[in-house]
């Protein structure tokens, strides 16, 4: 299984053999998702000693995340799925972070928060590392601080706003290895995964201006 995620500043890729992660790489650079992703895929395949045609499934983080970065991973995953004729599965990026926190020893309940920019965070609450309580949301940290009071909060969003989230925990960014391991676990149990569609939660920053003048040739 090839796993990719570009929903956060981390460009992360992993290869999973159904039992464990056999290769993984990641680099944090919020402005170079498109430039870094395919070389990262090449690295994990080389490290694992396999060709691309050995991939039987693709899993991709569907966010929530900023529009530009998120679509890089989704389009790349869809392209691999089409070219290799293999299924493409979606998985909530916050779920991958929660699962990684559980692997690191964190027990629930806790929350996960990633940077949504605009002084907001994407977040969700978890009963444990495998069980999300409710749907992901986007809010200002101060608006949810009371709701999450007393809970550890995992992710870059927590580290950015220590006043709202005093018990911030690692990991800071999602890892494709955790994403792949969680996906493999759910698939083995017969649980369905998400369609590989973006979870934006809000409109992109770039929009068509209102009341613009249309110029037509004479």
N, C-alpha and C positions, 0 to 999 in steps of 0.2 A: 504494500500500500504506500503510495506517495502522498505525503501530507504537506500542504503549504498554507501559510497565513500571512497576510499583509494588512490586517485590520488595525494594527498598532504601528508605532515607529519601527518595530522589529520586522525584518524580512527573514522568515524562518521556514526551513524545509527539513523534512525527515523522511526516512524510509523504514517501514515496519514490516516484519515478515510474518505477522499473525500471532507471534509470541512475544517479541520484544523489538525495540528500536535497534536497527542495525547500523544506521548512519544518521547524523543530524548536523545541521549548520544553521547559524543565525547571525545577523548583523543589524545593529540599530542605526537607522538613517531614515528619517521621516520623509526625505525629499528624493530618494533614489530607488523606490520600490521597483519600478520598471527596469531599471538598469541592473539591479542586483539579483532579481529572482531567478532568471534562467541560469546564470553561472552557478548559483547555489544548488539548483537541481543537478547540474552537471557534477558538482563536487560530491553530493551524497551518492549519486550513482557510481561514481568512480571509487569512492571509499568503500561502498558495499560490494564492488566488483561485479555489477550487473549492468545490463543494457536497459534502455528505456522500455523496450518491448517486453521486459519481464514484469512490468507493472500490471497488476490485475484490478486495482481500485485506486481512485483518487479521492482524497478528502480535503476540503478547503474550509478555512474559517470564514464564516459569513458575516462577522461583525457582532455587535455594532461597531462601526468605525467611520472615519472620514471618507467621503465619496471617492476622492482620487486614489488614495492608497488601497482601499478595499477592492475596487474594481480590478486592479492589477492581478491580484491573486485569483479572483473569480473568473476572469477572462482566460487566464493561463490554465487554470484547472479545467475549464470547459473545453479549451483547445486540445489539451492532452487527452481528455476523455473521448472527444470526437476522433482524433487521429488514431488512438489506440483501440477504440471501440470498447471501452471499459466504463463501468458506472462511476459517476461523480457524486459524492456525498457532501452535504453541508453540515457544519457543526458550529454552534455558537462559540465565538472566540472567548467569551467570558467563562463558558463551561470548561474550555481548555485550561484557562488560568486556574479555575477552582480545582480541577483535577490535579494540576501540577502542585498546587499548594498542599493538597492531600498527600501526594507522593512525598512531599518534603516534611510531612508529619503534622500538619495543621488539621485539627479536628473541628467539626462544626458545632454550633452555627457560626457563620461568618459571612462577609460580603466581598464582592469583587468590584473594583472601580478602575476604569481606564480613562485616559485623557480624551475628552471630547472637544477640546479647544473652546473658545468663547467663554472661558471660565466656568465650564461645565464638565461633568463626568458621565460616561456610560457606566451603568452599574446594575447589579442584581444581588439578591440575597440568597444564601444557600443554607440548607439544613445540614448538609455534609458535602464532601468533595464531589459527589456524584448526583446530588439532588438539589436542583434549583427551585426556589420558592417564588413563583410568579415569573412575569416576563421582564426582560431587560428594559431599562428606562434611561432617559437622559435628563439630568437635573443639575442645578447649582449645588455645590457641596453644602453650603449653609442651609439649604432647604431640606436636606435629608440627614443632616448631622444628628438631630434628635432621634430620628427613626432608627439610625444605626448605632446609637450610643451604646457603648459597652461591648461592641463587636469588633473583632479584628477585621481589617479591611485590606484585601490583597490587591496589588497592582500599582501602576504608575499614578493613577488618579488619587490614590490614598497618599502617596509620597508627596504629591504636589500641593496638597491641602492639609497639612498637619493640624491646623486649628480645628477643622471639621472632623478629621479622622486621626485621632491621636495614637491609635494602635495600628499603625500601618505595617504591613507584612510583605515579604517577598513571596513569589517572584514578581519582578516589576513588569515584565512583558510575557506574552504567551510564547510557548515553545511548540514547534510542530511535532516534536516527539510526544509531548503530552496529548496533543490533539489526536495524533495517530493512535496512541495507546487507548484513549477513551473511545474513539471510533471503532477500533478493533474489538474492544470489550463489548460495546453495544451491539455490533453486528453479530458477534458470536452468540449473544444472548437472544438474538432474533428481534432486537428492538430497532425500530425505524429511526433513520437519521433525517435531517432536514434536506429539502431541495437546495441546490447550490444557487440560491438567490440572495442578494444583498439585504442585510438588515441595517438600514440607514438611520431610522428613527426621526430624521428631520431632513429638510430640503438641503441640497448642496449650496455652498456659498455662491457659486457662479450661477446667475440667473439672467434671463432676458430682461433688459430694462423696460419699465412700464412707459407707455405713451411715446415710444420712439417713432420717429418719422420714417415712413416707408418711401423709398425712392424707386420709382419704376422708370425704365427707359422709354423714351418717346418714340 
